[in-house]
């Protein structure tokens, strides 16, 4: 079965306010299938990947996680 959600990590510069961090302003966009079809669990998965070191960020950047329905 294909995952219904995609975990999207928008990597933005620290000078970019969170409200302005979007695909168009991100320095990098990382998209991966989410392990869960539940949006809250999907967002926690992003935080867990960051904490485990599976997602490495350059100095001066921060991630903003979003979960999107697969099209």
N, C-alpha and C positions, 0 to 999 in steps of 0.2 A: 504494500500500500504506500502511495506517495504521501509524504508529509504535507499537511494542509497549510502549515505556517512556515514562513521563512524568518529566520533571525537576521536582522539587519543591524550592523554596527556602523554608525556614522562616526568617523574619526575627524574631530574638528580641532582647530587651533584654540589654545586657551584664551586668546583675545576675542574669540567668537562667542557671544552670549548664547546660552542654551536655547533660547527661543529662536535664534537665527541659525542654529545648527540643523541643516537639512541637506538633502542629496546635492543640491546646487552649490552649497557653500562648504561641504565637507572636503577635507584633504584626501580622504580615502573612504570607500564604501565597501564593506565586507558583507557578503550575503551567504548564508549557510542554511541548510534545512534545519528546522527546529525539531527537537526530539519529542516535543509535546504539542498537542493540538489545542491546548488551553493557553490563552494569551498571557495570563499572569505567570504561568510556569515557563513560558517561552522567554519572558523578560528576565526571570530569575536565572535561566540558563545562560543568558548573556553575561550576567554578573558573575556566575560561577566560572565561565570560561575565562573571564578576565582575572579572577582570583587565582585560578589554577595555573596561570601563565600560558594558557593555550592561545591567548590573544595578546600580542606584544604591541605596545604603543611607543611611538617616538617621544622623546622629551618635548614638553610644550604642547602636548595634545591631550584630548580626553575623548572617551567614547560616549555616544548616546545610542542606546539600544531601542529598537522598534521591532515589532513583530507584524508582519504583513501576510495577508492571505495569498497563497500561491494562485496565480492566474491561469 
